Amino acid sequence: MNAQPPAPHAPDRIDGWWSLLYQGWTLMTPAGVRIDLTGMERACFLCLLGNASRELLRDELMALRSRTSMRTLNVAICRLRHKVLQTGVRLPLHTVHGVGYVFLGNLRNISNC
């Protein structure tokens, strides 16, 4: 019995990608669910996009947004995780203790959607 050749590689699709829409005010999950973001949540994602390794350093974010404390940032991230979890998926944003956060998923900005 002959083995079948492997299936051709599927083209790049939206599957697996987290996308920022509408100048970063909306996050779209890989399943296509859209989530409106607050100003702090938007700032976090824009910082992640600006960092090639997808790290969100607390000090960098607090420097960009005056009046942002570590507590404010931590509460915003907690609420964001909960908001995303309500859509049935887990946000791949992980805490790096003492440093900040790292986004372990695929993230892109789709500005014209």
C-alpha positions in Angstrom: 0.0 0.0 0.0 1.4 3.4 -1.0 1.5 6.2 1.4 -0.3 9.4 0.4 1.8 12.5 -0.1 1.4 15.1 2.6 -1.2 17.7 2.0 0.0 21.1 0.7 0.7 23.7 3.3 -2.4 25.9 3.8 -2.0 29.6 2.9 -1.7 32.2 5.6 -5.2 32.6 7.1 -6.5 34.7 10.0 -6.6 31.5 12.1 -4.2 31.8 15.0 -3.8 35.6 14.6 -4.9 38.2 17.1 -5.6 41.4 15.3 -6.0 45.1 16.2 -8.6 46.9 14.2 -9.8 50.5 14.0 -6.5 52.1 15.0 -6.1 49.7 17.9 -9.5 50.3 19.6 -10.8 46.7 18.8 -9.1 43.4 19.3 -10.2 40.5 17.1 -9.6 37.0 18.4 -8.4 34.2 16.1 -12.0 33.1 15.9 -13.1 36.5 14.6 -14.7 37.8 17.8 -14.3 41.5 18.2 -13.6 43.1 21.6 -13.7 46.8 22.3 -10.6 48.0 24.2 -10.2 50.8 26.8 -7.5 53.4 26.4 -5.2 51.5 28.7 -5.8 48.1 27.0 -5.1 49.8 23.6 -1.9 51.3 24.9 -0.8 47.9 26.1 -1.4 46.3 22.7 0.3 49.2 20.8 3.4 48.7 23.1 3.3 45.0 22.3 3.2 45.8 18.6 6.1 48.2 18.9 8.3 45.5 20.5 9.5 42.7 18.2 9.7 40.2 21.0 6.1 41.1 22.1 7.2 42.1 25.6 5.3 44.7 27.5 7.6 46.2 30.1 5.9 47.9 33.0 8.4 50.8 33.0 8.0 51.4 29.3 4.2 51.5 29.5 4.2 53.7 32.6 6.6 56.1 30.8 4.1 56.4 27.9 1.1 57.0 30.0 1.4 59.5 32.8 -0.5 58.7 36.0 -0.2 55.0 35.3 0.9 53.0 38.3 1.8 49.3 38.5 -1.5 48.7 40.2 -3.4 50.4 37.5 -1.6 48.4 34.8 -2.1 45.1 36.7 -5.8 45.8 37.2 -6.2 46.7 33.5 -4.5 43.4 32.4 -6.7 41.4 34.8 -9.9 43.0 33.4 -8.6 42.5 29.8 -7.9 38.8 30.4 -11.4 38.4 31.9 -13.0 40.2 29.0 -11.3 37.9 26.5 -12.1 34.8 28.5 -15.8 35.6 28.3 -15.5 35.0 24.5 -14.3 31.5 25.1 -10.6 31.9 24.5 -7.7 32.6 26.7 -5.5 35.6 26.0 -1.9 34.5 25.4 -0.5 37.4 27.5 1.6 36.0 30.3 3.1 37.6 33.3 6.9 37.9 33.7 7.2 38.6 37.4 9.2 41.7 38.2 9.4 42.7 34.5 6.0 43.0 32.8 4.1 40.8 30.3 4.8 38.9 27.2 2.4 38.1 24.4 3.0 34.5 23.2 0.5 34.5 20.3 0.5 36.0 16.8 -0.4 39.7 16.9 -0.8 42.1 14.0 -2.3 45.5 13.3 -4.9 45.6 10.5 -5.5 49.3 10.2 -8.0 49.5 7.4 -10.7 47.1 8.8 
